Amino acid sequence: MVKKRKPTHPGEVLLEDVIKPSGLSVAEAAKDLGISRKALYELINGKTSLSPQMAVRIGEATNTSPESWLNMQIKLDLWKAMQHKPANIISFPKKATVGNK
């Protein structure tokens, strides 16, 4: 089930829940993550999606699971896709359950 409210971008979560409370500047956080300031700015401003590689970096830096960061991105991506569902989809016919011939 997809939420009606747009999920928060993982970059915003990183900024508000990790970078700001830790007192780091974006430049310091980027250095600690081993990425450019531009790459981090694009992520925290929602201009780019979180990649699996970035999820690993953030997970290592925050002692959290990369999966938790990727799940945030997946929820956001799915929410966006559900806002533009194609109208030309036809449900598959329902037949007897698999294995019951």
N, C-alpha and C positions, 0 to 999 in steps of 0.2 A: 504494500500500500504506500502510495506517495503522499507526503504531507501537502497541505494546501499552502502553508507558509514556505517561502523560499528558504532553503537551508543556508546557513552561513558558510561563506567561502573559507576554506582552511587557512588561507593567507590572513584573513581578518582575525581568525582565532589565534593564529601564531602571534600577530601583532598585539592584540588586546590581552591575551591570557599568558603570553610568555615574554615577549620582548619588552613591552612597557613595564610590567611588574618587576622585571629583573633589573631595570634601570639601564639597559643597553641601548645604544643608538642603533639605527638601522645599519649603519656602516660597520659597527662592532659585531652585530649579529651576523651580517653577511660574511665577515672575516671568519668568525667562529664556525660558520657552516661551510666555509671553503668555496663560496660563490661570489659573484660580483654584486655590488650594491644595486645595479640596474635589475638584475635577476630577482633579487629580494623585493625591491620596490614593485616590480610587476606582479609578483605573487601576492604581496600584502595589499595591493590595490585592486586585486581581482582581475588583472589584465591577462593573466596566464593561469592555466590549470596546474594543479599540483601533479608532478610526475612521480612515478615510483622511486626514481633515484632521489628526488628531493624529499620524499617521504622517509627514505632511509636516513638521509642527512639530518632531518629534523628529529626523527626518532632517536638517533644516536645522541644528538645535542641535548635533548630534553629528557632522555631516559624513559621514553614512551615507545609504544609499538608503531612501526611504520604503517601497519594495517589500520590503526585508528585514524591516522591522517588520510590515508587513501579512502577509507570509508566515508569521510566527510566529503571528499571530492566526488565519489561515486553518487552519493545522495544528491549533491548539487547537480551533477550531470543528468541524472535520471529525472529530477524535478524539471529541469529545462526541457528535456526531451518530451516529457508528458504535457508540457504546455503547447506543444505543436504536434500532437498525434496525427498521423496520416489518416485521412477519411476513407481511403480505399482498401481497408483491411477487412477481409471476410473471415469469420471464425471457421476453424476446421470442423468438419462434421463429427458429431459424437458417435462413437461406436462402442462395442463391447470392450471391456477392459483388456489390456494387453495380456496375453496368455490364455484367455478364455475364447477359444475359437468356435 
